[in-house]
Amino acid sequence: MVFDVAIGKPAFGVHFGNFFYFLAIFVLFVGTLGLTLLCRRLGKKFAKKLILTLLWLNFALHFAKQLLPSYISRWPVGLTDSAAPNLCAVLIMIAPFVFLFGNAYWKDYLYYIGMVSGILVYFVPTGAMRYDAYPQGFGDPEYFTEVLRFYFCHFPLVACSFLMVEQGFHKLDYHRLWALPLMFGVVLAIVALNSFFFGPILKVEGFPHEILGPDGLLNRMGPHSEIANQSMAFGPQPNMDKALSWIYPFLIPGLMTFVIDGQLYFTPVIWIVPFVYIGTLVLGPLFSAPFEGRHMALDLSAFLQKRKLQKMERNARPK
């Protein structure tokens, strides 16, 4: 995801609050519900084929999009879009393998991150609002194609992740949520390494390869940021400073941030992991609840019963 949205809004395009914005969200939830009902009717064998078809199709599209004119015109820089420029791209590439061969922790990652990132993209569809490149909106065939591709590639992240659990191909356990931020960090490290790999290769096209300085890879405000910092591996995106800058002085110096020549840098990947733990604490149980509600209720009941017994024991002690 890239949080750069041009100010101009074509009358016939996707932007916050208009018909196309809500239509996409409607299709996401109704489409996921429809596939769920279809799988319940036709059984697990059909469900597995459907999930794998969508995941492999999405995997293929991640690379085949390079054949679209809008990507060909941006070669070689456009090739970065078929690598690992952000968390969603990595998830699209690993999703079919995780579904087929992943252990419980990786399938947890596919479910939680697929659901959260997929839904977030539909509510904040910055990739569908690139009016700087397509000022005519849907009047430009390339924009229409790109919007369809953008929404389609994120749809399986939600639908297949949900179906994987709903159809019993994976059983959630909210006790494993502690590992989710660590796995998030591992995947975000892949995104960061992707930036280091493509930096020198694309220098010929103006993509910097320095590590520090105004054009460095670690500079979240540098010219590389649209490619390298899509998932904020190197710090918050600059247009988020107005809302978040108050918290920067409280981040742990040397571990989460560092300053060189007066420039504030964020320690790649590590800086965001504590915030992912906070997000997991809030969203993890919420997304677990539809499948783990009984487990959570039993644990809560056992906890309350234990506290009650402890209180009774304390009251029974001689004073």
SVG drawing of the C-alpha trace seen along z (x, -y; Angstrom):
<svg xmlns="http://www.w3.org/2000/svg" viewBox="-26 -19 52 52">
<polyline fill="none" stroke="black" stroke-width="0.4" points="0.0,0.0 1.2,-3.5 -0.3,-6.4 0.3,-9.0 -3.0,-10.2 -3.2,-13.1 -5.4,-16.0 -7.2,-16.1 -10.2,-13.8 -11.7,-12.8 -15.5,-12.7 -15.4,-9.1 -13.0,-7.3 -12.5,-5.8 -12.2,-8.2 -13.3,-8.2 -17.0,-8.1 -18.2,-7.9 -20.2,-5.2 -17.3,-3.2 -15.6,-3.3 -18.6,-1.7 -19.3,0.6 -15.9,2.3 -16.5,2.7 -19.9,4.2 -18.4,6.7 -15.8,7.7 -18.2,8.6 -21.0,10.0 -18.5,11.9 -16.9,13.5 -20.3,14.3 -21.4,15.8 -18.4,18.0 -18.8,19.1 -22.4,20.2 -21.4,21.9 -18.6,23.9 -21.0,24.9 -23.4,26.2 -20.8,28.0 -18.5,29.3 -14.9,29.2 -13.5,30.8 -15.0,28.0 -13.8,25.4 -10.2,26.5 -10.2,26.4 -11.8,22.9 -9.3,21.6 -6.3,23.0 -7.7,21.6 -8.0,18.1 -4.6,18.2 -2.7,19.6 -4.6,17.2 -3.5,14.3 0.0,15.6 0.2,15.7 -1.4,12.3 1.3,10.8 3.9,11.6 1.7,11.5 0.7,7.8 4.1,6.9 2.6,7.6 0.1,4.7 1.0,1.6 1.1,-0.5 3.8,1.7 5.7,2.2 6.1,-1.6 7.7,-1.7 10.3,1.0 12.7,1.6 11.4,-0.3 8.0,1.3 9.5,4.7 9.7,3.9 5.9,4.3 6.2,8.0 8.8,8.5 8.2,7.9 7.5,4.1 5.0,4.5 3.3,6.9 0.4,7.7 2.8,8.6 4.7,11.0 1.5,12.6 0.2,13.0 3.4,14.9 3.5,17.2 -0.3,17.7 -0.7,20.9 2.4,22.5 1.3,21.6 -2.2,23.0 -0.7,26.3 2.4,26.7 2.4,24.1 2.3,25.0 -0.2,23.6 1.7,20.4 2.1,19.5 -1.6,20.3 -2.4,18.0 -0.4,15.3 -2.2,15.9 -5.6,15.6 -4.9,12.6 -2.8,10.5 -4.8,11.5 -8.0,10.4 -6.7,7.2 -4.6,6.0 -7.2,7.0 -10.0,5.3 -7.8,2.2 -6.9,1.9 -10.6,1.8 -11.3,-0.9 -8.2,-2.9 -7.8,-2.1 -4.8,-4.3 -3.7,-2.1 -7.0,-2.8 -6.6,-6.6 -3.5,-7.3 -4.9,-10.3 -1.5,-11.7 -0.9,-8.9 -4.5,-8.6 -6.2,-12.1 -9.1,-10.9 -10.2,-8.2 -12.2,-5.4 -11.9,-7.3 -8.4,-5.9 -8.5,-2.2 -5.2,-1.7 -6.8,-3.1 -9.9,-0.9 -7.6,2.2 -5.4,1.2 -8.4,0.6 -9.8,4.1 -6.4,5.7 -5.9,3.8 -9.2,4.9 -9.1,8.4 -5.6,9.1 -6.7,8.2 -10.0,10.0 -8.5,13.5 -6.5,12.3 -9.8,11.9 -12.0,14.5 -9.5,17.4 -8.1,16.6 -11.7,16.7 -12.7,19.8 -9.5,21.6 -10.6,21.3 -14.4,21.5 -14.1,24.7 -11.9,26.3 -8.6,26.4 -7.0,24.6 -8.0,24.3 -7.2,21.0 -5.9,20.9 -5.8,17.4 -3.0,18.6 -0.7,18.4 -1.3,14.7 2.0,13.9 3.9,15.1 2.0,13.0 4.0,9.7 7.3,11.7 6.2,13.3 5.0,9.9 8.6,8.6 10.1,11.5 8.0,10.7 8.6,7.0 12.3,7.7 11.8,9.4 10.2,6.3 13.1,4.2 15.7,6.5 13.8,6.3 14.5,2.5 18.2,3.1 18.3,5.5 16.5,3.3 18.2,0.1 21.6,0.6 20.0,2.4 17.6,-0.5 20.1,-3.2 20.3,-3.7 16.7,-4.9 17.3,-7.3 16.6,-4.8 19.2,-5.6 21.3,-3.0 22.8,-4.9 21.9,-3.8 21.8,-7.1 21.6,-10.7 18.8,-12.5 18.7,-9.9 19.3,-6.9 17.2,-3.8 16.7,-4.4 15.4,-7.9 11.6,-7.5 11.3,-10.9 13.7,-10.1 12.9,-9.7 12.9,-5.9 10.1,-5.9 7.2,-5.2 8.9,-1.8 10.9,-1.1 8.6,-2.2 5.2,-1.1 4.7,0.9 6.6,-1.5 9.6,0.8 11.7,-2.4 9.4,-4.5 6.0,-6.2 5.2,-7.7 5.7,-11.4 2.0,-12.3 1.4,-10.5 3.7,-12.8 1.0,-15.3 -0.8,-12.6 2.1,-10.7 5.0,-13.1 4.1,-13.6 5.0,-10.0 8.5,-10.0 10.4,-11.5 9.0,-8.6 10.4,-5.9 13.4,-4.1 16.6,-5.9 19.1,-3.5 16.6,-0.7 13.7,-2.2 15.1,-5.5 18.5,-7.1 19.8,-10.5 22.6,-11.2 23.5,-14.7 20.3,-16.0 18.2,-13.6 15.8,-11.3 15.9,-7.7 13.8,-4.8 15.4,-1.4 14.2,0.8 11.4,3.2 12.2,3.2 10.6,-0.2 7.2,1.0 7.1,4.4 5.9,3.0 3.0,1.2 2.1,4.5 1.9,6.1 -0.5,3.4 -2.6,3.9 -2.5,7.7 -3.8,7.3 -6.8,5.4 -7.5,6.9 -6.3,10.5 -9.1,11.5 -11.6,9.6 -10.8,11.6 -10.4,14.8 -13.8,14.5 -16.0,15.9 -14.1,19.2 -12.6,19.0 -15.5,17.6 -16.2,20.8 -12.5,21.3 -12.2,17.7 -15.4,18.1 -14.0,21.3 -10.7,19.7 -12.4,16.7 -14.7,18.9 -11.7,20.9 -9.9,17.7 -12.8,16.3 -13.3,19.7 -9.6,19.8 -9.8,16.2 -12.9,17.2 -11.2,20.2 -8.1,18.1 -10.3,15.6 -12.1,18.3 -8.8,19.8 -7.6,16.4 -10.8,15.9 -10.6,19.4 -7.1,18.8 -6.9,18.1 -6.6,14.4"/>
</svg>
